[in-house]
């Protein structure tokens, strides 16, 4: 009795503890009454144990159910008896645990999914609970739950493994939950049951259906026999048609061959007629053109003869006048020489020479007379005319000093700096030390490296690619320098020429072949190009802006970039010139030779045969050069580096080269402005960084540089960037109007 009271006390404690959580909730009353009843009459406890009764009370109080709790308690008692009719069963503890889980506030019972029939379909209570919890997760499961239970009850007999049944139940519930109306759900149910039966080998087949199927088979067999007869008839007809087709084909082929032979005959006759007519027309046109040509030539020759006669008359008049004038001048010159000799003896000459040095106009007149006589001497056709010696301003002819009488010089005078005489000399073919392959390459490069080091110690600046390009020149690899405008390509070539001790001849881009090989003049002379000079006497030919050359004319370079040491070329003057061992070719351009782009719109595509003979070498901007140039102005150098980073960002973002980039040439200009104090910072910023750029482009550069300076607060050039940013903001406000 004492133990029983203790158990009741426990019930009372748990009841009040559970009820206390709800304070004065109305559900507390129903639970309290129920628990008091069990306390007063323990035999009336339908849950077999006080603990289970308390567990049920706690579950009910934890729920959010707001209906009649008396009915709920009655349902719980009924469900417990259905689930555990025999309290002494082996799995009683498991069933009790599953029973309490049914009463969870979000559990099966309060969601209206408990069905004693469905519970009876499972032998394992735990698996039943897991299956039902899976059904809770299906959206719309309550809509056709009764139909789901009915379907499950009918299908259970076809499953041996309840786990397979549980999986099928979840699938069937999902299908039924998606059905819109009752009819649709019923159709889905029938379809599910039919699939289950068929998977078990059960089909709805009746004797009437079998008889109908047999009748259908007989009908089909009869139809097949009829079709077979039709096929045999069609085969016979096909054979007949095939024989007829063969006959027709043979007949058509014979007719076609006959017509083809006839057409060939007619075509041959027409071809002969057309050829004859064409020859007649061609002959008529030829005679007409011959007549027109002869007429035109006669007119040209008549006009030319008339012009030649006029020119001959003018030339004869000039020659007569010139000969008389020249004779008079020579006579006067002889007299003047005699008088000068007399004056030399009397001392008067010294005074005249003093006046001569003071009077440059008189000297120039004498020079003009001498030049005139020289031209006349070149044009004369017979006889020798005496001319005075060439007088150089500021000097006195030797004949006028220490001689009593001046004797005239007969014949053609000697002229200085005449190209034909200079280029007619034999070249000195000694090999430049740095090109002499008899000397080890390492020894030659060691001397060049020492020279470069000495120049660097004196303040000379060399590009990063200088050594590579120098080696390409020494090895006669015809380097083609590819780089943007203003990166220092031309200056680099000048440094290489100075380093090697060679003359550098800048021939620019090649527009016509005569830019390389020269041409015969109208008077029969020869125009000697700089290229001829370098090829014969040695030197570096620099083809700047090579990608702007006429591609057809540039192909002429192939003749000079191959052939080895014994190569030679016959120039238009008829002279075969041997290639000098110190001859080198260097080209430079802004593109790789593939044609124009957005920034260099006039560039030509370099012909492949020419491109293969060059060694392409990229020369980009070198910050070290700008750093040395702007060494005294670190703020400007810092700003220039930030500006170049921004232009690189623009190129990466837009996949095009940024227009108006900062170049090595710009750095030299800025240094000059700052050294001379000719422009202030705002003016330099305007003319070197702002002008010629679009407002959108400037805005992009400003934003990129602003980000850089915000991330690198101590970077040089911040003050100059503020000038740049203020100017860009002003342009944006004004709509780009400058």
C-alpha positions in Angstrom: 0.0 0.0 0.0 2.9 2.3 0.8 4.5 1.6 -2.6 1.2 2.3 -4.3 0.8 5.6 -2.6 4.4 6.5 -3.6 3.5 5.8 -7.2 0.4 7.9 -6.9 2.5 10.7 -5.4 4.8 10.4 -8.4 1.8 10.6 -10.7 0.6 13.6 -8.8 4.0 15.2 -8.9 4.4 14.7 -12.7 0.9 15.7 -13.3 1.3 19.0 -11.4 4.7 19.6 -12.9 3.4 19.1 -16.4 0.3 21.1 -15.7 2.4 23.9 -14.0 4.0 24.6 -17.3 0.7 25.7 -18.7 -0.1 27.7 -15.6 -3.9 28.1 -15.5 -4.6 26.7 -18.9 -8.0 25.0 -19.3 -6.3 21.9 -20.5 -4.8 21.6 -17.0 -8.3 20.9 -15.6 -9.0 18.0 -17.9 -5.6 16.5 -17.3 -5.9 16.9 -13.5 -9.3 15.3 -13.4 -8.0 12.4 -15.5 -4.9 11.9 -13.3 -6.9 12.2 -10.0 -9.2 9.5 -11.4 -6.2 7.2 -12.0 -4.8 8.1 -8.6 -8.0 7.2 -6.8 -8.6 4.0 -8.9 -5.3 2.6 -10.2 -7.1 -0.3 -11.7 -8.8 2.1 -14.1 -5.4 3.2 -15.7 -5.7 2.0 -19.3 -2.0 2.7 -19.9 -0.7 -0.2 -17.7 1.7 2.0 -15.8 1.7 5.4 -14.0 4.8 6.5 -15.9 3.1 5.9 -19.3 0.0 7.9 -18.0 2.3 10.8 -17.0 4.0 10.6 -20.4 0.7 10.8 -22.2 -0.3 13.8 -20.0 3.0 15.6 -20.8 2.5 15.0 -24.6 -1.0 16.3 -24.5 0.0 19.4 -22.6 2.9 20.0 -25.0 0.6 20.0 -28.0 -1.1 23.0 -29.5 -4.4 21.2 -29.6 -7.3 23.4 -28.4 -10.3 21.1 -28.7 -12.0 18.8 -26.2 -9.3 17.0 -24.2 -11.7 14.4 -22.9 -12.2 13.1 -26.4 -8.4 13.3 -27.1 -7.7 11.2 -23.9 -10.4 8.7 -25.1 -8.7 8.5 -28.5 -5.3 7.9 -26.8 -6.7 5.0 -24.8 -8.3 3.5 -27.9 -5.1 3.9 -29.9 -3.0 2.3 -27.1 -5.4 -0.7 -26.9 -5.2 -1.1 -30.7 -1.4 -0.9 -30.8 -0.8 -3.1 -27.7 -3.8 -5.4 -27.0 -1.5 -7.6 -24.9 0.6 -5.6 -22.4 2.8 -8.6 -21.8 3.9 -8.8 -25.5 7.6 -9.1 -26.2 7.9 -5.8 -27.9 5.7 -3.9 -25.4 8.4 -1.4 -24.5 9.0 -0.6 -28.1 5.3 -0.2 -28.8 4.9 2.1 -25.8 7.8 4.3 -27.1 6.2 4.4 -30.6 2.8 5.2 -29.0 4.3 8.2 -27.2 6.0 9.4 -30.4 2.6 9.3 -32.1 1.5 12.0 -29.6 4.3 14.5 -30.4 2.9 17.9 -31.0 4.0 17.7 -34.7 3.5 13.9 -34.8 1.2 11.6 -36.6 -1.9 11.8 -34.3 -2.2 15.6 -34.2 -1.7 15.7 -38.0 -4.6 13.3 -38.5 -2.5 10.6 -40.1 -3.1 7.8 -37.6 -4.9 4.8 -39.0 -5.3 1.5 -37.1 -5.6 -0.3 -40.4 -2.4 1.2 -41.7 -0.7 0.4 -38.4 -1.8 -3.2 -38.8 0.0 -3.4 -42.2 3.4 -3.3 -40.4 4.9 -5.9 -38.1 7.7 -3.6 -36.9 6.3 -0.6 -35.0 9.6 1.4 -35.4 9.5 1.0 -39.2 5.9 2.0 -39.1 6.8 5.2 -37.3 9.7 6.0 -39.7 7.4 5.4 -42.7 4.7 7.7 -41.3 7.2 10.4 -40.4 8.3 10.3 -44.1 4.6 10.7 -45.1 4.4 13.8 -42.9 7.0 15.5 -45.1 4.9 15.0 -48.3 3.2 18.2 -49.3 -0.6 17.8 -49.5 -0.6 14.3 -47.8 -3.8 15.0 -45.9 -5.8 15.8 -49.0 -6.3 12.2 -50.0 -5.0 10.3 -46.9 -8.1 8.1 -46.7 -7.6 7.0 -50.3 -3.9 6.4 -49.5 -4.9 4.1 -46.6 -7.4 2.3 -48.8 -4.9 1.8 -51.6 -2.3 0.6 -49.0 -4.7 -2.0 -47.6 -5.4 -3.4 -51.0 -1.8 -3.5 -52.0 -0.3 -5.0 -48.8 -1.1 -8.5 -49.9 1.2 -8.2 -52.8 4.3 -7.4 -50.7 6.3 -10.0 -48.6 8.9 -7.5 -47.4 7.3 -4.7 -45.4 10.3 -2.4 -46.1 9.4 -2.7 -49.8 5.9 -2.0 -48.9 6.9 1.0 -46.9 8.9 2.4 -49.8 6.0 1.8 -52.2 3.6 3.5 -49.7 5.7 6.6 -49.6 5.7 6.6 -53.5 2.0 6.0 -53.7 1.2 8.8 -51.1 3.4 11.2 -53.2 1.5 10.3 -56.4 -1.9 10.7 -54.7 -0.9 14.0 -53.0 -0.2 15.5 -56.5 -3.7 14.5 -57.8 -6.0 17.6 -58.1 -9.5 16.1 -57.7 -11.2 13.0 -56.4 -11.5 11.5 -59.9 -7.9 12.1 -60.6 -6.9 10.6 -57.3 -9.1 7.5 -57.9 -7.5 7.1 -61.3 -4.0 7.3 -59.7 -5.1 4.7 -57.1 -6.3 2.2 -59.8 -3.1 2.8 -61.8 -0.9 2.1 -58.7 -2.8 -1.1 -57.8 -2.7 -2.3 -61.3 1.1 -1.8 -61.4 1.4 -3.7 -58.0 -0.7 -6.6 -59.3 1.3 -6.9 -62.6 4.6 -6.7 -60.7 3.3 -9.8 -58.8 2.3 -11.5 -62.0 -1.5 -10.9 -61.7 -3.3 -9.7 -64.9 -7.0 -9.1 -65.4 -7.6 -11.7 -68.1 -11.1 -13.3 -68.7 -12.2 -16.2 -70.9 -14.1 -13.7 -73.1 -10.9 -11.7 -73.5 -8.9 -14.9 -74.5 -11.6 -15.8 -77.0 -11.5 -12.3 -78.5 -7.7 -12.5 -78.7 -7.9 -15.9 -80.5 -10.4 -14.4 -83.0 -8.1 -11.5 -83.5 -5.2 -13.9 -84.2 -7.3 -15.8 -86.8 -8.3 -12.5 -88.4 -4.7 -11.3 -88.6 -3.6 -14.7 -90.1 -6.2 -14.4 -92.8 -5.1 -10.9 -93.5 -1.4 -12.0 -93.7 -2.4 -14.6 -96.3 -4.2 -12.0 -98.3 -1.2 -9.7 -98.0 1.1 -12.5 -99.1 -1.0 -13.0 -102.2 -0.9 -9.3 -102.9 2.9 -9.3 -102.5 3.3 -12.2 -104.9 1.1 -10.3 -107.5 3.1 -7.1 -106.9 6.4 -9.1 -107.4 5.1 -10.4 -110.7 4.1 -6.9 -111.8 7.4 -5.5 -110.6 9.3 -8.0 -112.7 7.2 -7.0 -115.7 7.9 -3.3 -115.0 11.6 -4.0 -114.6 11.7 -5.7 -118.0 9.7 -2.8 -119.5 12.1 -0.3 -117.8 15.2 -2.1 -119.3 13.6 -2.0 -122.7 12.9 1.7 -122.3 16.3 2.4 -120.9 17.9 0.7 -123.9 15.7 2.6 -126.3 16.4 6.0 -124.6 20.1 5.3 -124.5 20.2 4.6 -128.2 18.2 7.7 -129.0 20.4 9.8 -126.6 23.6 8.5 -128.3 22.2 9.4 -131.6 21.2 12.9 -130.5 24.6 13.4 -128.8 26.5 12.6 -131.9 24.2 14.9 -133.9 24.8 17.7 -131.3 28.6 17.2 -131.4 28.5 17.6 -135.1 26.5 20.7 -134.9 28.6 22.1 -132.0 31.8 21.5 -134.1 30.3 23.4 -137.0 29.2 26.3 -134.8 32.6 26.4 -133.1 34.3 26.7 -136.5 31.9 29.5 -137.5 32.3 31.4 -134.2 36.1 31.1 -134.4 36.1 32.4 -137.9 33.8 35.3 -137.0 36.0 36.1 -133.9 39.1 36.2 -136.0 37.5 38.5 -138.5 36.4 40.9 -135.6 39.8 40.6 -134.0 41.6 41.4 -137.2 39.3 44.4 -137.8 40.0 45.7 -134.3 43.7 45.1 -134.8 43.8 47.1 -138.0 41.8 49.9 -136.3 44.2 50.0 -133.3 47.2 49.9 -135.7 45.8 52.8 -137.6 45.1 54.8 -134.4 48.5 54.0 -133.0 50.3 55.1 -136.2 48.2 58.2 -136.2 49.0 59.0 -132.6 52.7 58.3 -133.0 52.8 60.6 -136.1 51.2 63.3 -134.0 53.6 62.7 -131.1 56.7 62.7 -133.4 55.6 65.8 -135.3 55.0 67.6 -132.0 58.4 66.3 -130.6 60.2 67.4 -133.8 58.7 70.8 -133.5 59.7 71.1 -129.9 63.2 69.8 -130.5 63.8 72.3 -133.3 62.7 75.1 -131.1 64.9 73.9 -128.3 67.9 73.5 -130.7 67.4 77.0 -131.9 67.3 78.3 -128.3 70.3 76.2 -127.3 72.3 77.4 -130.4 71.4 81.0 -129.5 72.5 80.4 -125.8 75.7 78.6 -126.9 76.6 81.5 -129.3 75.9 84.1 -126.7 77.7 82.1 -124.0 80.7 81.4 -126.1 81.2 85.1 -126.9 80.6 86.1 -123.4 83.0 83.5 -122.1 85.7 84.5 -124.6 85.3 88.1 -123.4 85.5 87.0 -119.8 88.7 84.9 -120.5 90.2 87.8 -122.3 89.5 90.1 -119.4 90.8 87.5 -117.0 94.1 87.2 -118.9 94.4 91.0 -118.9 93.6 91.0 -115.2 96.2 88.4 -114.5 98.8 90.4 -116.4 97.9 93.5 -114.6 97.9 91.6 -111.3 101.5 90.4 -112.0 102.5 94.0 -112.7 100.7 95.1 -109.5 102.5 92.4 -107.6 105.8 93.9 -108.5 104.7 97.4 -107.6 103.1 96.4 -104.2 99.7 97.5 -105.3 98.4 93.9 -105.3 98.8 93.6 -101.5 96.4 96.6 -101.1 93.9 95.1 -103.6 94.0 91.7 -101.8 93.2 93.4 -98.5 90.2 95.0 -100.2 89.3 91.6 -101.7 89.1 90.0 -98.3 86.8 92.8 -97.2 84.6 92.6 -100.2 82.9 89.2 -100.2 80.4 90.3 -102.9 83.2 90.5 -105.4 84.4 87.0 -104.4 80.9 85.6 -104.9 80.7 87.2 -108.4 84.0 85.5 -109.3 82.7 82.2 -108.0 79.5 82.6 -110.1 81.6 83.3 -113.2 83.7 80.2 -112.5 80.6 78.1 -112.1 79.1 79.4 -115.3 82.3 78.6 -117.2 82.3 75.1 -115.7 78.8 74.4 -116.9 79.6 75.7 -120.3 82.7 73.5 -120.4 80.6 70.4 -119.7 78.1 71.3 -122.5 80.6 72.2 -125.2 80.9 69.7 -128.1 84.2 70.7 -129.8 87.4 72.5 -128.9 88.8 73.3 -125.5 88.0 76.7 -123.9 90.3 78.1 -121.3 88.8 78.6 -117.9 90.1 80.2 -114.8 90.9 78.3 -111.7 88.1 77.7 -109.2 88.3 80.4 -106.5 87.3 79.5 -103.0 86.0 82.4 -100.9 88.7 83.6 -98.5 91.6 82.1 -100.4 93.9 83.2 -103.3 94.9 81.0 -106.2 98.5 79.8 -106.1 99.1 81.2 -109.6 98.5 84.7 -108.2 101.2 84.4 -105.6 104.9 84.4 -106.5 104.3 84.4 -110.2 104.7 87.3 -112.7 102.0 86.0 -115.0 99.0 83.6 -114.6 98.8 80.8 -117.1 95.2 79.6 -117.8 94.4 76.0 -117.0 93.0 74.0 -119.9 90.6 71.1 -119.6 88.0 70.0 -117.0 88.6 71.3 -113.5 88.5 69.0 -110.4 85.4 69.3 -108.2 85.2 68.3 -104.6 82.4 66.1 -103.1 81.1 64.8 -106.3 79.1 61.5 -105.6 80.3 59.7 -108.6 83.9 60.2 -107.6 83.3 59.4 -103.9 81.2 56.3 -104.6 83.6 55.2 -107.4 86.4 54.6 -104.9 87.3 51.1 -103.8 85.9 50.4 -100.3 88.0 49.4 -97.3 86.8 45.9 -96.8 88.4 45.3 -93.4 86.0 43.6 -91.0 84.7 45.5 -87.9 86.3 43.9 -84.8 82.9 43.0 -83.4 81.9 41.3 -86.6 85.1 39.4 -87.1 84.2 35.7 -86.5 87.8 34.8 -86.4 87.8 36.3 -82.9 85.9 34.3 -80.3 82.4 35.6 -79.6 83.0 35.8 -75.9 86.1 38.0 -76.4 84.1 40.4 -78.6 81.2 40.6 -76.2 83.6 41.1 -73.3 84.9 44.3 -74.9 81.4 45.5 -75.7 80.3 44.8 -72.1 83.2 46.8 -70.8 82.4 49.7 -73.1 78.8 49.6 -72.0 79.8 49.5 -68.3 82.0 52.6 -68.9 79.2 54.5 -70.6 76.8 53.6 -67.8 79.2 54.9 -65.2 79.2 58.2 -67.2 75.4 58.4 -67.0 74.4 56.6 -70.2 71.0 54.7 -70.1 70.5 51.5 -71.9 67.2 49.7 -72.6 66.5 46.2 -71.1 66.6 44.7 -74.6 69.8 46.4 -75.7 72.1 43.4 -75.2 69.8 41.0 -77.2 69.4 43.4 -80.1 73.2 44.1 -80.1 73.8 40.3 -80.4 71.3 40.1 -83.2 73.1 42.8 -85.1 76.5 41.2 -84.6 75.2 37.9 -85.8 73.6 39.6 -88.8 70.1 38.3 -87.9 68.3 41.4 -89.3 66.4 42.4 -86.1 62.9 43.8 -86.5 62.0 45.9 -83.4 58.3 45.8 -82.5 57.1 48.4 -80.0 54.7 51.3 -79.4 55.5 54.8 -80.4 58.0 56.7 -78.2 59.4 53.7 -76.4 63.0 54.6 -77.5 63.6 52.3 -80.5 65.4 55.0 -82.6 67.6 56.1 -79.7 68.5 52.4 -79.0 69.6 51.9 -82.6 71.8 55.0 -82.4 73.4 53.6 -79.2 74.1 50.3 -81.0 75.7 52.2 -84.0 77.9 54.2 -81.6 78.9 51.1 -79.6 79.9 49.3 -82.8 81.6 52.4 -84.3 79.5 52.3 -87.5 77.5 54.9 -89.4 73.8 54.6 -89.0 71.7 55.6 -92.1 68.0 56.1 -91.4 66.2 55.4 -94.7 62.7 55.6 -93.1 60.0 53.4 -94.5 60.3 52.0 -98.1 57.8 53.6 -100.5 59.4 52.6 -103.8 62.2 50.3 -104.9 64.4 53.3 -105.8 64.5 54.3 -102.2 66.8 51.3 -101.9 68.6 50.9 -105.2 68.5 54.5 -106.6 67.7 55.4 -110.2 69.2 56.7 -113.4 68.6 60.4 -113.9 67.3 62.0 -117.1 70.8 63.4 -117.9 72.3 59.9 -117.8 73.6 60.1 -114.3 72.8 58.0 -111.3 71.2 58.9 -108.0 73.1 57.2 -105.3 70.9 56.3 -102.3 72.0 56.0 -98.7 71.4 52.2 -99.0 74.0 51.9 -101.8 76.5 53.7 -99.6 76.0 51.4 -96.6 76.0 48.3 -98.8 79.3 49.2 -100.5 81.2 50.9 -97.7 79.6 49.4 -94.6 77.2 50.8 -92.1 73.8 50.2 -90.5 70.7 50.8 -92.6 67.8 51.6 -90.3 64.3 51.1 -91.8 62.2 53.1 -89.4 58.4 52.7 -89.5 58.9 49.6 -91.6 55.4 48.4 -91.2 54.3 51.6 -93.1 56.3 50.5 -96.2 54.8 49.6 -99.5 54.7 45.9 -99.3 55.7 45.4 -102.9 58.6 47.7 -102.7 59.7 46.2 -99.3 60.1 42.8 -101.0 63.3 44.2 -102.6 65.0 43.9 -99.3 65.1 40.1 -99.8 67.9 40.6 -102.3 70.1 42.2 -99.6 69.2 40.0 -96.6 70.4 36.7 -98.0 73.3 35.4 -100.0 76.0 35.3 -97.2 79.3 37.0 -97.1 80.0 36.7 -100.8 76.7 38.3 -101.8 76.6 41.1 -104.4 74.0 43.2 -106.2 73.9 44.9 -109.6 72.5 48.5 -109.1 70.7 50.4 -111.8 74.0 52.2 -112.8 75.3 48.9 -114.0 77.8 48.5 -111.2 77.9 45.1 -109.4 78.6 45.9 -105.8 79.9 43.3 -103.4 78.2 43.3 -100.0 80.5 45.0 -97.4 81.2 42.7 -94.3 80.2 45.6 -92.1 76.8 46.0 -93.7 73.8 45.4 -91.4 70.0 46.0 -91.7 67.7 46.9 -88.7 64.0 47.6 -89.0 61.5 49.0 -86.5 57.7 49.2 -86.5 54.7 49.7 -84.2 53.0 46.4 -85.2 54.0 42.8 -85.7 53.5 43.1 -89.4 50.0 41.8 -89.6 48.4 45.0 -90.8 46.6 48.0 -89.4 45.0 48.1 -85.9 43.0 50.7 -84.0 46.0 52.7 -82.9 48.1 52.4 -86.1 45.5 52.6 -88.8 47.9 53.2 -91.8 50.1 50.2 -91.3 50.6 47.6 -94.1 50.9 43.9 -93.8 54.5 42.8 -94.2 54.9 40.2 -96.9 55.7 36.7 -95.4 58.9 36.2 -97.4 60.3 39.5 -95.9 59.0 38.8 -92.4 60.8 35.4 -92.3 64.1 37.1 -93.0 63.7 39.4 -90.0 64.1 38.4 -86.3 61.2 39.9 -84.5 62.1 41.4 -81.1 59.6 43.2 -78.9 60.7 46.5 -77.3 58.3 47.9 -74.8 58.5 50.8 -72.4 61.3 50.5 -69.8 60.5 52.2 -66.5 64.2 52.3 -65.7 64.7 54.7 -68.6 62.0 57.1 -67.4 63.4 56.7 -63.9 66.9 57.8 -65.0 65.5 60.6 -67.2 63.2 62.0 -64.4 65.8 61.2 -61.7 65.6 64.8 -60.4 61.8 64.8 -60.4 60.7 61.7 -58.5 57.1 63.0 -58.1 56.7 63.2 -61.9 58.2 59.7 -62.3 55.8 58.3 -59.6 52.8 59.9 -61.4 54.0 58.6 -64.8 54.3 55.0 -63.4 50.7 55.3 -61.9 49.4 56.7 -65.3 51.0 53.8 -67.2 49.4 51.3 -64.8 46.0 52.9 -65.5 46.6 52.6 -69.2 47.5 48.9 -68.8 44.2 48.5 -66.8 42.3 50.1 -69.7 43.9 47.7 -72.2 43.0 44.6 -70.1 39.5 45.8 -69.5 38.7 46.8 -73.1 41.1 44.4 -74.9 42.6 47.2 -76.9 45.7 49.3 -76.6 45.1 52.5 -74.6 45.5 55.6 -76.8 47.7 58.4 -75.5 50.0 56.3 -73.3 53.0 57.8 -71.5 56.1 57.2 -73.5 59.9 57.6 -73.0 59.8 60.5 -75.4 57.2 62.2 -73.1 59.5 61.7 -70.2 62.3 63.5 -72.0 59.9 66.3 -72.9 58.8 66.7 -69.3 62.4 66.8 -68.1 63.2 69.5 -70.6 60.2 71.6 -69.5 61.1 71.3 -65.8 64.8 71.9 -66.4 64.0 75.1 -68.4 61.1 76.1 -66.1 59.2 76.7 -69.4 55.9 75.0 -68.4 54.4 74.7 -64.9 52.9 71.4 -63.5 49.3 72.3 -64.7 50.5 73.0 -68.3 52.6 69.9 -68.5 49.6 67.9 -67.2 47.3 69.5 -69.8 49.6 69.0 -72.8 51.2 65.7 -72.0 48.3 63.8 -70.2 44.9 65.5 -70.9 44.9 66.7 -74.5 43.8 64.3 -77.3 42.1 62.0 -74.9 38.3 61.3 -74.8 36.5 62.2 -71.5 35.4 58.6 -70.9 38.9 57.5 -71.3 40.2 60.1 -68.9 37.5 59.1 -66.4 38.6 55.5 -66.5 42.2 56.4 -66.0 41.3 58.7 -63.1 39.3 56.0 -61.3 42.1 53.4 -61.8 44.8 55.8 -60.5 42.5 56.8 -57.6 42.2 53.2 -56.5 46.0 52.8 -56.8 46.8 55.8 -54.6 44.1 54.8 -52.1 45.8 51.4 -51.7 49.4 52.9 -51.8 49.1 56.0 -49.7 52.8 56.7 -49.6 53.3 56.4 -53.4 55.0 59.3 -55.2 53.0 61.7 -57.4 49.9 62.0 -55.3 49.9 65.8 -55.5 50.2 65.6 -59.3 47.4 63.1 -59.4 45.2 65.6 -57.6 45.9 68.2 -60.4 45.0 65.5 -62.9 41.8 64.4 -61.1 40.6 68.0 -60.7 41.1 68.7 -64.4 39.3 65.5 -65.4 36.4 66.3 -63.1 36.1 69.7 -64.7 35.9 68.2 -68.1 33.2 65.8 -67.0 31.2 68.6 -65.5 31.5 70.6 -68.8 30.4 67.6 -70.9 33.9 67.2 -72.4 34.1 70.7 -73.6 37.7 71.9 -73.3 
